[in-house]
Amino acid sequence: MHLVRPAGPGQSTLRAYVITIPGEGTVTIAMPVEPEANELLSRSPLALLIGMVLDQQVPLERAFSAPLDLVRRLGHEPTAAELADFDPVALAGIFSERPALHRYPKAMAARVQDVARLIVDSYDGDPERLWTTAKTGPELLKRVSALPGFGAQKAQIFVALLGKQLGVRPRGWREAAGQFGARGSHLSVADISDGDSLARVRSYKQGLKAAAKAAAAAKTP
């Protein structure tokens, strides 16, 4: 996997980083975060995993900027082993520094640490092995679902992201990812590759929220 920056000028709020995958051509990872944050997400499996862990109850900009903020606060890129062995109180303090890395910094610091411990225990401290050694889509989904904080939908979204944006495509990965693995969909972070796709994903999510709100209102006497 090789990272190259696109030749043309990037957008002010959303810049893509192109990943060349042998035998798969090129795909892009692009989040509405600063270029350095996108670059980190593109080359660091641990950073990408941390971003996914934090992607709940906060805007995706906060979730996927947080890995870079964590690196800056630590002064270096941490390994899974380092995070697993980190003093829990100290790590919670780092997550809680203003601006906090999450709406619930202490709880999410603990969750990130739990994920790091699982990576150390099950994958020799290498987060990329979680997906590169999975032989089938169902196996990959099972592994992702075992991560702390990954419910059924979140696990499917991450499987879809790995397949669509990183070329991690074991047999049956689309089926394992459910609706999020469908070609041409704009349902989740797995589908964000540029400003247009970001707008489509946000429109879909806004529609879901509006429908849920309307349904709740209809049940109110």
N, C-alpha and C positions, 0 to 999 in steps of 0.2 A: 504494500500500500504506500503510495507516494503522494505527498501534499504539494500542490503548486497553486500559486495565486492567479486569479484570472487576469488576463492582460488588460481588459478595459477598465475604466474608472468605476469604482463601486458606488452604490447609493449611499446617501448620508446616514441612513438609519439601519440599513440591512445590506450586509456584504457577504458574499458567498466565498467559500474556500473549496477549490476543486480537488477531489481525491481521485487519483488514477489507480485502478485496481486491475492487476494483471488478468487478462482474459475477460474483463467485465466492462472495459471502457472507462468513462469518467462519470462521476456523480458529484453532487454538490451538497455540502452541509451549510446551511445559512439560517441563522436565528437573528431576531431583531436586537442584537447586542453589539458591543464594540468589536472591531476586527480582531483584536488580540484574544478576546473571549472565544470567538468563532474558531480561531486557529487552535486554541487549546482544546476545544471540544473535538476538533477534527483529528488531532494527532494523539490525544490521550484517552484511552479507553476508560480510565478511572474517572477523569473529568466528566466524560459523557455520562457515565453511570451515576455520578453524584448529581449531575443536572437532572437526570430522570428521577432520582430519589426525591429531589426537592420540588419537582414539578407537580405540586398540589397545593391548593388554597393560596396560591400567590400567582401573579402574572408570570407568564413564561419568560419574560425579560429578566425578572428577578432570579428565577430558578436557574437559568442557563448562563447568567452572569456570575452567579455565586461561586462556581469552581475557580474562576480567575481571581475573584476577591479573596478566596481562601488561600490561594497560592501567594498572593501579595501579602496577606497578613502573616503567613508562615515564613515568607522570605524565600521559599523554594517550592517545587512541586512535590507533594507528599506521595509516598507509596501506600499501597493498601496495608502493608505491615505496620508502617508508621502510624497510620490512623487507627488501626486495630489496637495498638499498644498505647495510644495517647491517653494521658490522664483525662478522664471524662469531664471533670469539673473545668479543667483548663480548656478543653475543646469546646465545651458549652460557652465559656467566656469568649472565645474567639468568634464563635457564631453569633454571639449577642452584641459584639461591638457595633456601634452605629456607623453606617446603616447595617442593621441586622441582616444576616444572610437568608433569613426566612421569617415569616410571620410568627412562627413558633420555633425560635432558634435553639432552645435547649432540647426540645423533643427531637428536632431534626438532626441536631448534632449527634444525639444518641443513636438515631436511626442510621445515619451515615456510618457511624462506628460499628454498628451491628452488621451492616452490609460489608464493610471492610473485613470484619472478622470472618464472615462466611467465605469471602474471597480467599483469605489466607488459609482457612481450614480445608476448603474444597478444591481450590484451584492454584495452590502453591503461591498465593499472593499475586497472581497475574489475572486481572479482570478480563482480559481479552480471551483467555482460555474458556471462559463461561460460554462464549458463542462459537469460537473457532473449532472447538472439539466436539460440538454437538453434531450428531450424524443425521438427524431428522428434525423437521419442524416441530413435531410434538415433543421431542426430547428438549429442544431449545426452549419451548414454551414452559415446560416443566421446570427447567433450571431457573428461568427468569421468575416464574411464579414463586419459587422458593426464597427469593430475595425478600428481606424484611421490608414491608410497606408496599409490596407489589401485589395488588389485587388482580382479579381476572382481566379487567379492561386495561389496566396499566401494563400488565405483562404482554398482552396482545399488541398494544401500541409500541412497546419497545421492540418486540419481534419484528413488527412492520418497519420500524425505523432502521433496524439493522439490515433488513432485506432491501429496502428501497434506497437507502442512502449510503450504506457501507458494503453492499454486495454480499452480505452474509445470507446465503440462500440454500440451506440444506433442504433436502427433498421434503416437500409438504409445508414449506414455511408460510406460503400465502394462506393456506387453509388454517394453519395454526393461528395466524394473526387475525382470523375472522374478517369482519368488514373492513378493518384497518389495513389489511393486506391487499385490498382490491386495487387494480390498476386504475389510475386516473381519479382516485378518491381525494377528497380534501376534508378529512375528518379530524386529523390530529397533528401533533408535532411531527409525526413521521412523514407528513406530506409537505412540509414547509421547505421550499428550495429557492424562493425568491419573493419579492414583494407581492406579486399577484397571488401566489399560492397562500401566503400568509393572510391576505385579505379574505380569501375564500374559506380558509379554516376558521378564521374569526367569525365570519358571517354564519357558518354552520353552527358554531358553538353558541352564538347569540340567539340563533333560531331555537336551539334546544332549551336555552334558559327561558326564552319567551313562552315556549310551549309548556314548560314545567310550571311557570308562574300562572299561566292561564288555567291549567288543570287544577292547581291548588286553589285558585280563586273560585273555580266552578264548584268545588267541594265545600266551600265556606257557606254556611247558612245565611 
